[in-house]
Amino acid sequence: MLIIIAGQKKFIKQVIEAIDPYKKSICWKAIERDVLEMYSSFTIITSHEPQWTIWTFDYEKKTEDIPEPLSYLGHVVDVIKDMEGHLLKN
């Protein structure tokens, strides 16, 4: 998957690790590419309720000087805004 983070192209190969229809949750895990240059592991978990969705970022930095993945969080916020705009139009 290609995403744009801070104006730079980043590639992430991911797998869906788990889908729980009862908890209404999905777990994605990065398995290759750019995100794993800075983080030993990187997983995103979403859980859904009727009025909101909770996004959980679970990651391990390779070193202590690696920044928090706020740029990835910003990308998720941008995607959510795009989806909201699309859903509100229809």
Jmol script that loads the backbone (N, CA, C; Angstrom):
load data "model"
ATOM      1  N   MET A   1       0.852  -1.164   0.000  1.00  0.00           N
ATOM      2  CA  MET A   1       0.000   0.000   0.000  1.00  0.00           C
ATOM      3  C   MET A   1       0.902   1.232   0.000  1.00  0.00           C
ATOM      4  N   LEU A   2       0.554   2.197  -0.792  1.00  0.00           N
ATOM      5  CA  LEU A   2       1.268   3.466  -0.854  1.00  0.00           C
ATOM      6  C   LEU A   2       0.508   4.496  -0.040  1.00  0.00           C
ATOM      7  N   ILE A   3       1.219   5.205   0.839  1.00  0.00           N
ATOM      8  CA  ILE A   3       0.632   6.327   1.567  1.00  0.00           C
ATOM      9  C   ILE A   3       1.602   7.498   1.482  1.00  0.00           C
ATOM     10  N   ILE A   4       1.089   8.693   1.691  1.00  0.00           N
ATOM     11  CA  ILE A   4       1.926   9.890   1.694  1.00  0.00           C
ATOM     12  C   ILE A   4       2.031  10.371   3.135  1.00  0.00           C
ATOM     13  N   ILE A   5       3.255  10.408   3.659  1.00  0.00           N
ATOM     14  CA  ILE A   5       3.520  10.841   5.026  1.00  0.00           C
ATOM     15  C   ILE A   5       4.481  12.018   4.958  1.00  0.00           C
ATOM     16  N   ALA A   6       4.051  13.157   5.456  1.00  0.00           N
ATOM     17  CA  ALA A   6       4.878  14.372   5.463  1.00  0.00           C
ATOM     18  C   ALA A   6       5.428  14.667   4.064  1.00  0.00           C
ATOM     19  N   GLY A   7       4.582  14.485   3.052  1.00  0.00           N
ATOM     20  CA  GLY A   7       4.963  14.784   1.681  1.00  0.00           C
ATOM     21  C   GLY A   7       5.843  13.736   1.020  1.00  0.00           C
ATOM     22  N   GLN A   8       6.137  12.641   1.701  1.00  0.00           N
ATOM     23  CA  GLN A   8       6.990  11.592   1.147  1.00  0.00           C
ATOM     24  C   GLN A   8       6.179  10.322   0.910  1.00  0.00           C
ATOM     25  N   LYS A   9       6.503   9.641  -0.185  1.00  0.00           N
ATOM     26  CA  LYS A   9       5.844   8.364  -0.464  1.00  0.00           C
ATOM     27  C   LYS A   9       6.399   7.299   0.471  1.00  0.00           C
ATOM     28  N   LYS A  10       5.506   6.568   1.101  1.00  0.00           N
ATOM     29  CA  LYS A  10       5.888   5.461   1.976  1.00  0.00           C
ATOM     30  C   LYS A  10       5.114   4.227   1.536  1.00  0.00           C
ATOM     31  N   PHE A  11       5.782   3.111   1.547  1.00  0.00           N
ATOM     32  CA  PHE A  11       5.149   1.852   1.179  1.00  0.00           C
ATOM     33  C   PHE A  11       5.054   0.965   2.409  1.00  0.00           C
ATOM     34  N   ILE A  12       3.918   0.311   2.546  1.00  0.00           N
ATOM     35  CA  ILE A  12       3.704  -0.601   3.663  1.00  0.00           C
ATOM     36  C   ILE A  12       3.058  -1.863   3.104  1.00  0.00           C
ATOM     37  N   LYS A  13       3.654  -2.985   3.397  1.00  0.00           N
ATOM     38  CA  LYS A  13       3.002  -4.258   3.094  1.00  0.00           C
ATOM     39  C   LYS A  13       2.393  -4.729   4.401  1.00  0.00           C
ATOM     40  N   GLN A  14       1.104  -5.021   4.356  1.00  0.00           N
ATOM     41  CA  GLN A  14       0.390  -5.360   5.587  1.00  0.00           C
ATOM     42  C   GLN A  14      -0.453  -6.607   5.385  1.00  0.00           C
ATOM     43  N   VAL A  15      -0.779  -7.237   6.501  1.00  0.00           N
ATOM     44  CA  VAL A  15      -1.701  -8.366   6.488  1.00  0.00           C
ATOM     45  C   VAL A  15      -2.776  -8.107   7.532  1.00  0.00           C
ATOM     46  N   ILE A  16      -3.939  -8.652   7.276  1.00  0.00           N
ATOM     47  CA  ILE A  16      -4.982  -8.611   8.299  1.00  0.00           C
ATOM     48  C   ILE A  16      -4.728  -9.810   9.198  1.00  0.00           C
ATOM     49  N   GLU A  17      -4.406  -9.515  10.456  1.00  0.00           N
ATOM     50  CA  GLU A  17      -4.083 -10.568  11.409  1.00  0.00           C
ATOM     51  C   GLU A  17      -5.324 -11.198  12.015  1.00  0.00           C
ATOM     52  N   ALA A  18      -6.345 -10.380  12.245  1.00  0.00           N
ATOM     53  CA  ALA A  18      -7.545 -10.907  12.903  1.00  0.00           C
ATOM     54  C   ALA A  18      -8.749 -10.045  12.570  1.00  0.00           C
ATOM     55  N   ILE A  19      -9.881 -10.694  12.453  1.00  0.00           N
ATOM     56  CA  ILE A  19     -11.176 -10.023  12.335  1.00  0.00           C
ATOM     57  C   ILE A  19     -12.086 -10.664  13.372  1.00  0.00           C
ATOM     58  N   ASP A  20     -12.639  -9.833  14.236  1.00  0.00           N
ATOM     59  CA  ASP A  20     -13.544 -10.342  15.272  1.00  0.00           C
ATOM     60  C   ASP A  20     -14.916  -9.715  15.058  1.00  0.00           C
ATOM     61  N   PRO A  21     -15.861 -10.442  14.459  1.00  0.00           N
ATOM     62  CA  PRO A  21     -17.175  -9.857  14.186  1.00  0.00           C
ATOM     63  C   PRO A  21     -17.972  -9.550  15.454  1.00  0.00           C
ATOM     64  N   TYR A  22     -17.687 -10.242  16.538  1.00  0.00           N
ATOM     65  CA  TYR A  22     -18.428  -9.998  17.782  1.00  0.00           C
ATOM     66  C   TYR A  22     -17.968  -8.713  18.466  1.00  0.00           C
ATOM     67  N   LYS A  23     -16.656  -8.468  18.445  1.00  0.00           N
ATOM     68  CA  LYS A  23     -16.126  -7.223  19.010  1.00  0.00           C
ATOM     69  C   LYS A  23     -16.099  -6.110  17.965  1.00  0.00           C
ATOM     70  N   LYS A  24     -16.421  -6.473  16.731  1.00  0.00           N
ATOM     71  CA  LYS A  24     -16.381  -5.544  15.603  1.00  0.00           C
ATOM     72  C   LYS A  24     -14.998  -4.904  15.493  1.00  0.00           C
ATOM     73  N   SER A  25     -13.974  -5.746  15.474  1.00  0.00           N
ATOM     74  CA  SER A  25     -12.606  -5.239  15.415  1.00  0.00           C
ATOM     75  C   SER A  25     -11.823  -5.906  14.287  1.00  0.00           C
ATOM     76  N   ILE A  26     -10.823  -5.161  13.800  1.00  0.00           N
ATOM     77  CA  ILE A  26      -9.916  -5.643  12.764  1.00  0.00           C
ATOM     78  C   ILE A  26      -8.504  -5.291  13.211  1.00  0.00           C
ATOM     79  N   CYS A  27      -7.569  -6.203  13.000  1.00  0.00           N
ATOM     80  CA  CYS A  27      -6.173  -5.986  13.371  1.00  0.00           C
ATOM     81  C   CYS A  27      -5.306  -6.131  12.124  1.00  0.00           C
ATOM     82  N   TRP A  28      -4.581  -5.052  11.773  1.00  0.00           N
ATOM     83  CA  TRP A  28      -3.648  -5.058  10.648  1.00  0.00           C
ATOM     84  C   TRP A  28      -2.236  -5.045  11.198  1.00  0.00           C
ATOM     85  N   LYS A  29      -1.330  -5.773  10.546  1.00  0.00           N
ATOM     86  CA  LYS A  29       0.064  -5.800  10.966  1.00  0.00           C
ATOM     87  C   LYS A  29       0.953  -5.501   9.770  1.00  0.00           C
ATOM     88  N   ALA A  30       1.890  -4.551   9.945  1.00  0.00           N
ATOM     89  CA  ALA A  30       2.874  -4.263   8.903  1.00  0.00           C
ATOM     90  C   ALA A  30       3.892  -5.394   8.888  1.00  0.00           C
ATOM     91  N   ILE A  31       4.184  -5.912   7.694  1.00  0.00           N
ATOM     92  CA  ILE A  31       5.137  -7.019   7.607  1.00  0.00           C
ATOM     93  C   ILE A  31       6.368  -6.675   6.767  1.00  0.00           C
ATOM     94  N   GLU A  32       6.317  -5.594   5.999  1.00  0.00           N
ATOM     95  CA  GLU A  32       7.461  -5.196   5.172  1.00  0.00           C
ATOM     96  C   GLU A  32       7.397  -3.709   4.863  1.00  0.00           C
ATOM     97  N   ARG A  33       8.531  -3.199   4.436  1.00  0.00           N
ATOM     98  CA  ARG A  33       8.691  -1.893   3.817  1.00  0.00           C
ATOM     99  C   ARG A  33       9.028  -0.777   4.791  1.00  0.00           C
ATOM    100  N   ASP A  34       8.662   0.455   4.423  1.00  0.00           N
ATOM    101  CA  ASP A  34       9.194   1.661   5.053  1.00  0.00           C
ATOM    102  C   ASP A  34       8.911   1.789   6.546  1.00  0.00           C
ATOM    103  N   VAL A  35       7.716   1.450   6.987  1.00  0.00           N
ATOM    104  CA  VAL A  35       7.380   1.644   8.402  1.00  0.00           C
ATOM    105  C   VAL A  35       8.293   0.811   9.305  1.00  0.00           C
ATOM    106  N   LEU A  36       8.769  -0.317   8.799  1.00  0.00           N
ATOM    107  CA  LEU A  36       9.617  -1.185   9.620  1.00  0.00           C
ATOM    108  C   LEU A  36      11.082  -0.762   9.616  1.00  0.00           C
ATOM    109  N   GLU A  37      11.411   0.339   8.925  1.00  0.00           N
ATOM    110  CA  GLU A  37      12.761   0.891   9.033  1.00  0.00           C
ATOM    111  C   GLU A  37      12.972   1.523  10.408  1.00  0.00           C
ATOM    112  N   MET A  38      11.898   2.087  10.987  1.00  0.00           N
ATOM    113  CA  MET A  38      12.012   2.760  12.283  1.00  0.00           C
ATOM    114  C   MET A  38      11.400   1.970  13.431  1.00  0.00           C
ATOM    115  N   TYR A  39      10.476   1.083  13.122  1.00  0.00           N
ATOM    116  CA  TYR A  39       9.757   0.357  14.171  1.00  0.00           C
ATOM    117  C   TYR A  39       9.956  -1.146  13.985  1.00  0.00           C
ATOM    118  N   SER A  40      10.241  -1.838  15.080  1.00  0.00           N
ATOM    119  CA  SER A  40      10.418  -3.294  15.024  1.00  0.00           C
ATOM    120  C   SER A  40       9.104  -3.990  14.712  1.00  0.00           C
ATOM    121  N   SER A  41       8.033  -3.435  15.234  1.00  0.00           N
ATOM    122  CA  SER A  41       6.696  -3.961  14.943  1.00  0.00           C
ATOM    123  C   SER A  41       5.733  -2.788  14.868  1.00  0.00           C
ATOM    124  N   PHE A  42       4.689  -2.951  14.069  1.00  0.00           N
ATOM    125  CA  PHE A  42       3.708  -1.879  13.894  1.00  0.00           C
ATOM    126  C   PHE A  42       2.367  -2.524  13.571  1.00  0.00           C
ATOM    127  N   THR A  43       1.415  -2.373  14.478  1.00  0.00           N
ATOM    128  CA  THR A  43       0.091  -2.971  14.332  1.00  0.00           C
ATOM    129  C   THR A  43      -0.968  -1.905  14.573  1.00  0.00           C
ATOM    130  N   ILE A  44      -2.021  -1.937  13.793  1.00  0.00           N
ATOM    131  CA  ILE A  44      -3.160  -1.035  13.992  1.00  0.00           C
ATOM    132  C   ILE A  44      -4.391  -1.894  14.243  1.00  0.00           C
ATOM    133  N   ILE A  45      -5.104  -1.557  15.298  1.00  0.00           N
ATOM    134  CA  ILE A  45      -6.327  -2.271  15.656  1.00  0.00           C
ATOM    135  C   ILE A  45      -7.474  -1.270  15.642  1.00  0.00           C
ATOM    136  N   THR A  46      -8.555  -1.615  14.962  1.00  0.00           N
ATOM    137  CA  THR A  46      -9.751  -0.777  14.995  1.00  0.00           C
ATOM    138  C   THR A  46     -10.868  -1.560  15.662  1.00  0.00           C
ATOM    139  N   SER A  47     -11.635  -0.852  16.473  1.00  0.00           N
ATOM    140  CA  SER A  47     -12.849  -1.450  17.039  1.00  0.00           C
ATOM    141  C   SER A  47     -13.981  -0.462  16.810  1.00  0.00           C
ATOM    142  N   HIS A  48     -15.146  -0.980  16.512  1.00  0.00           N
ATOM    143  CA  HIS A  48     -16.241  -0.146  16.027  1.00  0.00           C
ATOM    144  C   HIS A  48     -17.456  -0.212  16.939  1.00  0.00           C
ATOM    145  N   GLU A  49     -18.035   0.933  17.164  1.00  0.00           N
ATOM    146  CA  GLU A  49     -19.298   1.086  17.892  1.00  0.00           C
ATOM    147  C   GLU A  49     -20.257   1.811  16.950  1.00  0.00           C
ATOM    148  N   PRO A  50     -21.535   1.889  17.279  1.00  0.00           N
ATOM    149  CA  PRO A  50     -22.472   2.559  16.369  1.00  0.00           C
ATOM    150  C   PRO A  50     -22.107   4.017  16.059  1.00  0.00           C
ATOM    151  N   GLN A  51     -21.545   4.741  17.000  1.00  0.00           N
ATOM    152  CA  GLN A  51     -21.288   6.167  16.795  1.00  0.00           C
ATOM    153  C   GLN A  51     -19.811   6.526  16.657  1.00  0.00           C
ATOM    154  N   TRP A  52     -18.895   5.595  16.868  1.00  0.00           N
ATOM    155  CA  TRP A  52     -17.477   5.936  16.800  1.00  0.00           C
ATOM    156  C   TRP A  52     -16.635   4.704  16.497  1.00  0.00           C
ATOM    157  N   THR A  53     -15.383   4.974  16.146  1.00  0.00           N
ATOM    158  CA  THR A  53     -14.383   3.931  15.924  1.00  0.00           C
ATOM    159  C   THR A  53     -13.161   4.277  16.750  1.00  0.00           C
ATOM    160  N   ILE A  54     -12.580   3.288  17.380  1.00  0.00           N
ATOM    161  CA  ILE A  54     -11.353   3.481  18.154  1.00  0.00           C
ATOM    162  C   ILE A  54     -10.199   2.887  17.350  1.00  0.00           C
ATOM    163  N   TRP A  55      -9.154   3.697  17.137  1.00  0.00           N
ATOM    164  CA  TRP A  55      -7.952   3.247  16.450  1.00  0.00           C
ATOM    165  C   TRP A  55      -6.845   3.115  17.488  1.00  0.00           C
ATOM    166  N   THR A  56      -6.207   1.962  17.546  1.00  0.00           N
ATOM    167  CA  THR A  56      -5.098   1.733  18.471  1.00  0.00           C
ATOM    168  C   THR A  56      -3.849   1.417  17.661  1.00  0.00           C
ATOM    169  N   PHE A  57      -2.784   2.182  17.895  1.00  0.00           N
ATOM    170  CA  PHE A  57      -1.499   1.936  17.255  1.00  0.00           C
ATOM    171  C   PHE A  57      -0.615   1.222  18.272  1.00  0.00           C
ATOM    172  N   ASP A  58      -0.165   0.036  17.945  1.00  0.00           N
ATOM    173  CA  ASP A  58       0.719  -0.733  18.816  1.00  0.00           C
ATOM    174  C   ASP A  58       2.037  -0.893  18.061  1.00  0.00           C
ATOM    175  N   TYR A  59       3.108  -0.323  18.589  1.00  0.00           N
ATOM    176  CA  TYR A  59       4.381  -0.318  17.874  1.00  0.00           C
ATOM    177  C   TYR A  59       5.531  -0.419  18.863  1.00  0.00           C
ATOM    178  N   GLU A  60       6.677  -0.831  18.345  1.00  0.00           N
ATOM    179  CA  GLU A  60       7.901  -0.873  19.134  1.00  0.00           C
ATOM    180  C   GLU A  60       8.982  -0.144  18.346  1.00  0.00           C
ATOM    181  N   LYS A  61       9.550   0.899  18.946  1.00  0.00           N
ATOM    182  CA  LYS A  61      10.616   1.655  18.292  1.00  0.00           C
ATOM    183  C   LYS A  61      11.888   0.814  18.253  1.00  0.00           C
ATOM    184  N   LYS A  62      12.666   0.971  17.174  1.00  0.00           N
ATOM    185  CA  LYS A  62      13.941   0.260  17.106  1.00  0.00           C
ATOM    186  C   LYS A  62      14.958   0.860  18.068  1.00  0.00           C
ATOM    187  N   THR A  63      14.911   2.198  18.234  1.00  0.00           N
ATOM    188  CA  THR A  63      15.775   2.876  19.202  1.00  0.00           C
ATOM    189  C   THR A  63      14.954   3.948  19.902  1.00  0.00           C
ATOM    190  N   GLU A  64      15.440   4.418  21.028  1.00  0.00           N
ATOM    191  CA  GLU A  64      14.705   5.412  21.813  1.00  0.00           C
ATOM    192  C   GLU A  64      14.576   6.759  21.106  1.00  0.00           C
ATOM    193  N   ASP A  65      15.500   7.084  20.192  1.00  0.00           N
ATOM    194  CA  ASP A  65      15.440   8.389  19.522  1.00  0.00           C
ATOM    195  C   ASP A  65      14.474   8.414  18.337  1.00  0.00           C
ATOM    196  N   ILE A  66      13.857   7.306  18.026  1.00  0.00           N
ATOM    197  CA  ILE A  66      12.839   7.255  16.965  1.00  0.00           C
ATOM    198  C   ILE A  66      11.602   8.013  17.454  1.00  0.00           C
ATOM    199  N   PRO A  67      11.020   8.886  16.616  1.00  0.00           N
ATOM    200  CA  PRO A  67       9.841   9.648  17.055  1.00  0.00           C
ATOM    201  C   PRO A  67       8.588   8.774  17.152  1.00  0.00           C
ATOM    202  N   GLU A  68       7.628   9.280  17.892  1.00  0.00           N
ATOM    203  CA  GLU A  68       6.313   8.634  17.941  1.00  0.00           C
ATOM    204  C   GLU A  68       5.723   8.697  16.526  1.00  0.00           C
ATOM    205  N   PRO A  69       4.895   7.757  16.134  1.00  0.00           N
ATOM    206  CA  PRO A  69       4.380   7.727  14.755  1.00  0.00           C
ATOM    207  C   PRO A  69       3.218   8.700  14.523  1.00  0.00           C
ATOM    208  N   LEU A  70       3.397   9.943  14.903  1.00  0.00           N
ATOM    209  CA  LEU A  70       2.323  10.933  14.761  1.00  0.00           C
ATOM    210  C   LEU A  70       1.988  11.213  13.300  1.00  0.00           C
ATOM    211  N   SER A  71       2.971  11.111  12.413  1.00  0.00           N
ATOM    212  CA  SER A  71       2.685  11.342  10.990  1.00  0.00           C
ATOM    213  C   SER A  71       1.770  10.246  10.438  1.00  0.00           C
ATOM    214  N   TYR A  72       1.918   9.022  10.936  1.00  0.00           N
ATOM    215  CA  TYR A  72       1.013   7.947  10.515  1.00  0.00           C
ATOM    216  C   TYR A  72      -0.388   8.183  11.075  1.00  0.00           C
ATOM    217  N   LEU A  73      -0.457   8.667  12.287  1.00  0.00           N
ATOM    218  CA  LEU A  73      -1.752   9.019  12.875  1.00  0.00           C
ATOM    219  C   LEU A  73      -2.409  10.129  12.057  1.00  0.00           C
ATOM    220  N   GLY A  74      -1.625  11.119  11.639  1.00  0.00           N
ATOM    221  CA  GLY A  74      -2.148  12.192  10.797  1.00  0.00           C
ATOM    222  C   GLY A  74      -2.707  11.663   9.489  1.00  0.00           C
ATOM    223  N   HIS A  75      -2.048  10.667   8.912  1.00  0.00           N
ATOM    224  CA  HIS A  75      -2.556  10.055   7.677  1.00  0.00           C
ATOM    225  C   HIS A  75      -3.913   9.406   7.922  1.00  0.00           C
ATOM    226  N   VAL A  76      -4.054   8.703   9.041  1.00  0.00           N
ATOM    227  CA  VAL A  76      -5.333   8.066   9.375  1.00  0.00           C
ATOM    228  C   VAL A  76      -6.426   9.126   9.525  1.00  0.00           C
ATOM    229  N   VAL A  77      -6.104  10.237  10.178  1.00  0.00           N
ATOM    230  CA  VAL A  77      -7.080  11.323  10.341  1.00  0.00           C
ATOM    231  C   VAL A  77      -7.508  11.857   8.976  1.00  0.00           C
ATOM    232  N   ASP A  78      -6.558  12.033   8.063  1.00  0.00           N
ATOM    233  CA  ASP A  78      -6.898  12.501   6.711  1.00  0.00           C
ATOM    234  C   ASP A  78      -7.817  11.515   5.988  1.00  0.00           C
ATOM    235  N   VAL A  79      -7.545  10.227   6.119  1.00  0.00           N
ATOM    236  CA  VAL A  79      -8.395   9.207   5.490  1.00  0.00           C
ATOM    237  C   VAL A  79      -9.798   9.253   6.078  1.00  0.00           C
ATOM    238  N   ILE A  80      -9.891   9.399   7.391  1.00  0.00           N
ATOM    239  CA  ILE A  80     -11.199   9.469   8.054  1.00  0.00           C
ATOM    240  C   ILE A  80     -11.980  10.687   7.571  1.00  0.00           C
ATOM    241  N   LYS A  81     -11.307  11.821   7.435  1.00  0.00           N
ATOM    242  CA  LYS A  81     -11.984  13.028   6.944  1.00  0.00           C
ATOM    243  C   LYS A  81     -12.496  12.824   5.522  1.00  0.00           C
ATOM    244  N   ASP A  82     -11.700  12.168   4.678  1.00  0.00           N
ATOM    245  CA  ASP A  82     -12.138  11.879   3.310  1.00  0.00           C
ATOM    246  C   ASP A  82     -13.362  10.969   3.306  1.00  0.00           C
ATOM    247  N   MET A  83     -13.345   9.939   4.156  1.00  0.00           N
ATOM    248  CA  MET A  83     -14.496   9.026   4.238  1.00  0.00           C
ATOM    249  C   MET A  83     -15.727   9.762   4.749  1.00  0.00           C
ATOM    250  N   GLU A  84     -15.542  10.599   5.752  1.00  0.00           N
ATOM    251  CA  GLU A  84     -16.668  11.356   6.303  1.00  0.00           C
ATOM    252  C   GLU A  84     -17.286  12.250   5.232  1.00  0.00           C
ATOM    253  N   GLY A  85     -16.434  12.943   4.477  1.00  0.00           N
ATOM    254  CA  GLY A  85     -16.936  13.795   3.412  1.00  0.00           C
ATOM    255  C   GLY A  85     -17.729  13.015   2.382  1.00  0.00           C
ATOM    256  N   HIS A  86     -17.238  11.844   2.037  1.00  0.00           N
ATOM    257  CA  HIS A  86     -17.948  10.996   1.074  1.00  0.00           C
ATOM    258  C   HIS A  86     -19.288  10.524   1.641  1.00  0.00           C
ATOM    259  N   LEU A  87     -19.289  10.080   2.889  1.00  0.00           N
ATOM    260  CA  LEU A  87     -20.521   9.564   3.489  1.00  0.00           C
ATOM    261  C   LEU A  87     -21.565  10.660   3.702  1.00  0.00           C
ATOM    262  N   LEU A  88     -21.119  11.853   4.040  1.00  0.00           N
ATOM    263  CA  LEU A  88     -22.070  12.942   4.273  1.00  0.00           C
ATOM    264  C   LEU A  88     -22.688  13.448   2.976  1.00  0.00           C
ATOM    265  N   LYS A  89     -21.983  13.271   1.846  1.00  0.00           N
ATOM    266  CA  LYS A  89     -22.546  13.663   0.549  1.00  0.00           C
ATOM    267  C   LYS A  89     -23.681  12.738   0.144  1.00  0.00           C
ATOM    268  N   ASN A  90     -23.568  11.483   0.537  1.00  0.00           N
ATOM    269  CA  ASN A  90     -24.544  10.478   0.070  1.00  0.00           C
ATOM    270  C   ASN A  90     -25.610  10.283   1.066  1.00  0.00           C
TER     271      ASN A  90
END
end "model"
wireframe off; spacefill off
backbone 0.3
color backbone group
